[in-house]
Each structure stands twice: as structure tokens, then as C-alpha cells.
Amino acid sequence: MNEQTLSLRLERVAAHIPGGSRLADIGSDHAYLPVALMRRGQLAAAVAGDVALTPFHAARRNVRENGLEGSISVRLASGLQAIEADDAIDVITLCGMGGETIRDILEADQARLGGHERLVLQPNGGGQPLRSWLMEHGYRIVAEEVLRENRFDYEIIVALPDGPASYSAEELYFGPLLMRERSKAFLAKWRRLLHLKEKTLAGLGQARQAVAEEKSRALVQQITWIRDLLALDRG
């Protein structure tokens, strides 16, 4: 991955960013995404934000080496604090973090959201609490996908603040659009996870602590949902 080519994961994120957008890429690391899209002429402007010094310097170097200092602002900041009102951002990407971390970033800096931005989110796990936050804050999920790269399953969630939207517990767990579309990648992911969760439940069966009992109940519920989901595919 470099300034011209993106990983499959980031290419799929890029596919959900409309042409001519003003992008804020939060947790931008090397700023690969905004640099690639700017070089392709797909962005009007971009902000690359990161809270850590090493990726901040890497992003600034990448932007400078591509001659994009006038188009991409690289900022050392925590979460959405990288965004200023004058940036007129209309798309925000948060990629490669846990869903809980993305949720916490959105929660901490809601005042930085203008109420119109498209959110393109790529959580590494934790999709359920992230979807719950979106639902509770008036966001409607407009696109979702699952992809597998380097033996890892990734989710992409795209949301717009034009709710309200209401999702069931199962939809929050699996993804409402993913459940409906039932792609091969989605079903393969849950077949793998079913096996792992069944093994985990068997291991918890050896313990009798209250914590283990609570985890067991949650796992039993999840396993039931997954089995039902996969049974529909076989049917």
C-alpha cells in the first residue's frame, strides 16, 4: 500500500466516498486514503487527523512528498477535534479501530459534527455497539459490507444523520443490510465465528463463576442467532 494503491479494505472504504467530497480521515495513520483519493481527483479537500506523533509525522511526510500540502491538512489532534468549522467537511472516515473506540470518538466530540456528514466507518470488531450508537443518535445505515483480507474479516458501515432508524437486537448484531443481502463473505464470516463461539462456550462450561455464567448466557444467545441465520441459508 502506498500513495497510489490502497489495500482492499481501504479501496472498499473509498468506494463509499462521493466524488468531490471534503473528507476528514480520523486516525489517518500515513494518510494513505486522502492522498490516494486526492491524487485520483476524487476529493475537493481533506483533513488527515491522528492523535499519535509517529503516524502524524508519517502522514505529513506522505502529503508533502506528493505535493498535496495545499489540499490536505495534517493535524495532530484527538478524534474529531482535528475538524474545524471552516473545513466544511461532508464525509468523515474512521477506519481500523475497534467499534467501541469509533463509538467513543463520535460520542466525545458530537459538537464537532454539523448534523449533515456522511460517516464511513470500518470497525475492527465491535460493530454491535457502534450500530447501537448510530441508531440512538438519529443515524440511518445506508450501506454495509463484509470483506476478507489477509485472513481477517472487516466490516464497513456507512451512515447518514437522516433518521430516526430502528433496528432489532439481531440487526444491531449482524448489520441490518448485511442480514438482508447475505453475501458469501458475510455467511462465511459467521460460519467461522460460530465455530469459535461454540468452542468458547464449551470452555466456559468448565467454570462456574458468576462472570462465566453471564458470558455463557450472552454466548448462547449469539450462537442461537448465528445458527438461525445460517439455517436460513441452508433452507
Salt bridges, closest charged atoms under 4 A:
GLU11 OE2 - ARG40 NH2 2.69
ASP29 OD1 - HIS30 ND1 3.02
GLU84 OE2 - ARG112 NH1 3.84
ASP87 OD2 - ARG75 NH1 2.66
ASP104 OD1 - ARG103 NE 3.08
GLU107 OE1 - HIS137 NE2 3.37
GLU144 OE2 - ARG131 NE 2.75
GLU145 OE1 - ARG12 NE 2.87
GLU145 OE2 - HIS16 NE2 2.76
ASP153 OD2 - ARG148 NH1 3.04
ASP153 OD1 - ARG192 NH2 2.76
GLU155 OE1 - ARG131 NH2 2.93
GLU155 OE2 - LYS189 NZ 2.80
ASP162 OD2 - ARG140 NH2 2.68
GLU198 OE2 - ARG227 NH2 2.81
ASP233 OD2 - ARG191 NH2 3.06
